[in-house]
C-alpha cells in the first residue's frame, strides 16, 4: 500500500503546531484511523477474493461449454485435442484462481482481523476505542499543567495590552488638552482643571500598565519553567503513539506482501505445468492422420459395395429390419404372417429335434380368403439364430456416438445411453434402422439416435 502525504496536512503542520493546546488531537485521531484502516483493508481483500472466485467460476463455466461442444462431435479425430486442451487449461486455471481466493481470506484477511482484535478494543460503555481514549487522556494529562500556565499568560497578555491601550489614549487626550487655544479666564480655569484630572488618570493608567506588564512577564516566566517538563511528557506520549503507528504500518506491509505472493500467479509451481500440458495436447493434433482416417471411413478409401447379380431364393427372401416381410411392401395383396427358417441340408441335425411346419396365411385384400401352405417336416439345427442376418461376422464398423438414450423394445434391438460409443455395420434402411455392434452384440438401432464420429 502506497501512502502519500496530503498537501493540506503539510500546510496545517506549518500553521498550527503540535505544541499548541489540543493540537495533539491529530495524533489521537490517527490511532482511531488505524482501526478503521484495518476494517477497510479487510474489506478490500474480501473484494479481491470475490473477484478471483468469480473469475474461477466463469472459467469453470467456459470449460463446461467447451466440453459440451466437444461431445457434439463437430470436431473430430485429433482435432478434438484443440477443444479438450482449452477446456483442461480453463479447469486448471480456475482451480488456481480458486486457491488464490481462498488464500487471500486465510491467512491474509484473517491475519488482519486478528491483529485488529488484539490491538483495538471497544469500550463496554460506548462504541469508542479504548486505545484512542487512552492516548487522548495521556496527552491531556501531559499538557494539563502547561496549559493552565498558558491560559494565564494569555489572560495577563490581554490585561497588559488593554492597559497599554488606555495609557496611549490618555496620553493623546492630555496632549490635545495642552494644545487647546487660550480663552477667557473662566475657560482657562476649567481647562486646567480637566487637564489635571486627565493627568491623574494617565498616572494611574501608567501604574496599571506597569503592573500588568510585570504580571505578564511573570506568567511568561512561569510558563517557561514548566515548558521543558511539558515537552518531555508530550514527547513520551507522542513517541508511544508513533511506535503504535509504526507497528500498524509494518504489519500492513507484511500482510500486503503476503497478498502479493498469493496474487503472483507467475510464482505458482503448477502454472508452467498447466500450459505445458496444454501445449502437449494441442501438439498431438495431426491433420494428415485425421484426413486419412476420414478418407477410410467416409471417403475414397472406403471399400466398394456395388450391386451384383443374386439368384432369387424363396427361403432366403430378405426381411425388413423389424421382422416385416419384404413381400408386405409389395402390392401382391397378401401378408406373410409366420415363417420359420429352414436349416441348410449340409448342416448336421439333432435327432431329438423335429421340424415344425412352415405355415403362411395369406389374407386376400379383396376377397378376404385365407389359405394355408404346409411344408414337409425337415430337421433343423439347435444353433440356428432367430435373426441370422444379425450374426457378428467380424467386419470392421464405423465409430458412432449415441445422441439420446434408447431402450430396445424387441430382442433384435440394441439399448444404449447418451454418449455411448459403438459401431455402425450397415447404413440406414428404408424404415430408418441401422445395423450396429455394441459390446460384442449385433443388433438394430434407430438411425437418427446416433452421430457418426
NORJOQUI-V362723 format. One line per field, one symbol per residue. ss: DSSP state (H for helix, E for strand, - for the rest). phi: phi as a letter, one per 40 degrees, with the letter a starting at -180 (. if undefined). psi: psi as a letter, one per 30 degrees, with the letter a starting at -180 (. if undefined). Layout:
ss = ???
phi = ???
psi = ???
//
This chain:
ss = ------HHHHHHHHH---------HHHHHHHHHHHHHHHHHHHHHHHHHHHHHHHHHHHHHHHHHHHHHHH-----HHHHHHHHHHHHHHHHHHHHHHHHHHHHHHHHHHHHHHHHHHH--E------EHHHHHHHHHHHHHHHHHHHHHHHHHHHHHHHHHHHHHHHHHHHHHHHHH------HHHHHHHHHHHHHHHHHHHHHHHHHHHHHHHHHHHHHHHHHHHHHHHHHHHHHHHHHHHHHHHHHHHHHHHHHHHHHHH-HHH---HHHHHHHHHHHHH---HHHHHHHHHHHH---------------HHH--E-----EHHHH------------------------------EEEE------EEEE--------------HHH-------EEEEE---E------E--E----EEEEEE------EEEEEE--EEEEEEHHHEEE-
phi = .cbbcccccccccccbcdccdgccdccccccccccccdccccccccccccccccccccccccccccccccccgccbfcccccccccccccccccccccccdccccbbcccccccccccbbbccccbcccdcccccccccccccdccccccccccccccccccccccccccccccccccccccbcdccccccccccccccccccccccccccccccccccccccccccdcdccccccccccccccccdccccddccccccccccccccccccdcdcccccccccccbcccccccccccbbcccccaccbcbccbdcbdcccdbgcccccccbcgbbccaabccccccccbcccbbcbccbbcbcccbbgcbbbbbccdacbccbcccbccbcccgccbccbbccbcabccbccbcbabdgcbabcbbcccccgbbbabbfgbcabaccccbbcc
psi = kkkkkkeeeeeeffejkeflkgfffeeeeeeeeeeeeeeeeeeeeeeeeeeeeeeeeeeeeeeeeeeeeeffgeklbffffeeeeeeeeeeeeeeefeeeeefeejfdeeeeeeeeeffkkkkfeaglkeeeeeeeeeeeeffeeeeeeeeeeeeeeeeeeeeeeeeeeeeeeeeeefgklkaleeeeeeeeeeeeeeeeeeeeeeeeeeeeeeeeeeeeeeeeefeeeeeeeeeeeeeeeeeeeeeeeeeeeeeeeeeeeefjfffkffeeeefeeeeeeeffkjeeeeeeeeeeegbfgkklhlklkkkkjefgkkllfgfkkfffflhfglkjfkkkkklkffkllkefkkllkjkkkjjkfffglkkkkklkkkkllfgkkeifggkjggkklkklkkflkkkkelfgkkkllkfkkakkellkafggklklkkhgkkallkegflkk.
//
